[in-house]
Amino acid sequence: MNSMVDWDLAAAIGSRLAGQGPEVTADEAAAAVADLRAAADRSTGLVRDFTGLVAEERTAPVLVVDRAGWVRANADAFSTMLAPVVAKLAEKKGEPTGVARAVGSRVTGTEVGLLLGFLASKVLGQFDPFHEPTGRLLLVAPNVVHVERELRADPDDFRLWVCLHEETHRVQFTAVPWLRDHLFAQITALADTVDPGGLLEDGVKRVSEALRGSGTGSVLDALSTPEQREILDRVTGVMSLLEGHADVVMDGVGPRVIGSVAEIRKKFDQRRKGVGVLDRFLRRMLGLDAKMAQYRDGATFVRGVVDKVGMADFNAVWERPENLPSKAEIAAPETWVSRVL
């Protein structure tokens, strides 16, 4: 089924487009890798003590990678995540054969490769929950070095600051094992809504409008039907919770263990605003602006609940899928407190 996308081509194009990152000596590269591994290990206990979540140790490995390694890992992750959608397309429309399959897979592989190549230079770290058997944490060393140099941040402080956020995601998924299956179930549900005819005809028109600037929202928004948007709203609620929770942990633990954390946060937030016109356009089209909103809105939700009921009662959010906040509840924490607590 995955022959619909040439994943090897996607990884090759993405790696080439991503580039190598900043120039470093062999000693500097080795030091960055060692520091990130040590910071990730240190972060586990800090996250546990702050949140009360106990991760299953060593069940989800920590990998320090270069940009090409991140691209390859995400090509694999996309293949896993899109498998239900690809299977549904093949079931409804029939899997292409011969020349059509070869050409189509290379076209989609090229498109995915361009996407991965753009993102590979932006991502500092990422938890991949769908890697078998229990996920893995990726820390992108060249990007961490690039940003810390750009911000003129203390390397030790910045690397620990990044790891606090990313390790929180590893703890979330290993301490809450049902979370992975819940997210994958949403992807499968989304696959069940796929209409190849509508996707190819009406979807192309709406994407074209979005790219010309006459539509609103991201490419993903342009492709979503009302039923799909309902599923995406559920996913948005979960992702806002995960990202906001990680930001709250980062800002809660940071001042205790990172001397320059206030300066790092200020510079990092300013850097997010200072992107060029092309970068802003791509961020909008890919929905990355919405991801920034997830950090902000999710953190406001977590702080609102914790301020009202404390961290121990907030952790009811991790007990079962029904306790996860909806997109609407993210914007109104008191409604989640009333419903769940």
Sequence and secondary structure as in RCSB ss.txt:
>XXXX:A:sequence
MNSMVDWDLAAAIGSRLAGQGPEVTADEAAAAVADLRAAADRSTGLVRDFTGLVAEERTAPVLVVDRAGWVRANA
DAFSTMLAPVVAKLAEKKGEPTGVARAVGSRVTGTEVGLLLGFLASKVLGQFDPFHEPTGRLLLVAPNVVHVERE
LRADPDDFRLWVCLHEETHRVQFTAVPWLRDHLFAQITALADTVDPGGLLEDGVKRVSEALRGSGTGSVLDALST
PEQREILDRVTGVMSLLEGHADVVMDGVGPRVIGSVAEIRKKFDQRRKGVGVLDRFLRRMLGLDAKMAQYRDGAT
FVRGVVDKVGMADFNAVWERPENLPSKAEIAAPETWVSRVL
>XXXX:A:secstr
 GGGS HHHHHHHHHHHH   S   HHHHHHHHHHHHHHHHHHHHHHHHHH     TTSS EEEE HHHHHHHHH
HHHHHHHHHHHHHHHHHH    HHHHHHHHHHHHHHHHHHHHHHHTT SEEEETTSTTT EEEEEHHHHHHHHHH
HT  HHHHHHHHHHHHHHHHHHHHHSTHHHHHHHHHHHHHHHT  HHHHHTHHHHHHHHHHHTSS S HHHHH  
HHHHHHHHHHHHHHHHHHHHHHHHHHHHHHHH TTHHHHHHHHHHHHH   HHHHHHHHHHTHHHHHHHHHHHHH
HHHHHHHHH HHHHGGGGS GGGS  HHHHH HHHHHHHH 
